[in-house]
């Protein structure tokens, strides 16, 4: 069913349900199917787990891939439009091992220590990321694995200079300007605007991971982590360095101790 699924036809049926910038993003996500997401997860050895959380599932490309590699997947997102899309996609694919939820990463609607893995791609920096990390630790079992990624200063310089993926309704310059202000507010006052980027530097993230009882921390440029010998080399979606500054990077870690909450 998954191999023969006509993603292009399914996406076109969503055109009138989404605003232009979301539909353009949706098309980019599924432009060449989901094989690259599936292979990326294999490279991370993010497979063979019993219960996995796709934290900030977006349009479900990782959700579907996780479902193919693991026993059970819980997917959560704060966007009603994206949740509706993922539910419809899961139904069309007849995936019986996926549940889709509406909610935020800072207040996950799941019990303590119930997941073997938490996967969060391209989302944590759009939240109060320290609270989100705390929640990831809370819902992970001891020994559970965590994947996240974030953006350094170089990514925002790149956005500003190149106007990457600019379309009507999406202005990269505005994204950068808001990111700097949101980061300043977060670092100085602990406040942030939901859905606006926060720049997270590596040392700061490592410190917060340690505080939440994560260890075995592995960090590399986006798409470059290969915990096992790669099943197939998959080109990174972004660069780990732009103009000599930290770009997009990814982190794998493991919860090693029980956290008292």
Secondary structure by P-SEA (a helix, b strand, c coil): ccccccaaaaaaaacccccaaaaaaaaaaaccccaaaaaaaaaaccccccbbbbccccccaaaaaaaacccbbbbbbccaaaaaaaaaaaaaaccccbbbbbbcccccccccccccbbbbcccccccaaaaaaaaaaaaccccbbbbbbbccaaaaaaaaaccccccccccaaaaaaaaaaaaaaaaccccccccbbbbbcaaaaaaaaaaacccccccccccccccccccccccccccccccccccbbbbbbbbcccccc
